[in-house]
Amino acid sequence: MPRKAPPVRHDDPAMSGERARTDEGTLRRKRSDTHAGTIEDMYGIDLGVRADKELRNILKDEGVDSLSELLRKKRD
């Protein structure tokens, strides 16, 4: 059964998935050691990589700087 992240109090309703905001209002960055399988489960997307590959390596391979850029690229 896929893991579901706990509810986030400051979640942005316009975004897919659950991402919190900092006290300044900017979105928190996703940890770079998050595994691809976790991201695929949370965002309902297939990244086309092994489930244990870390986000930092996926971003590097795809040539993007953030998870949101990666999601946009994969959905297009």
Beta strands, then each sheet from edge to edge (+ up, - down):
end
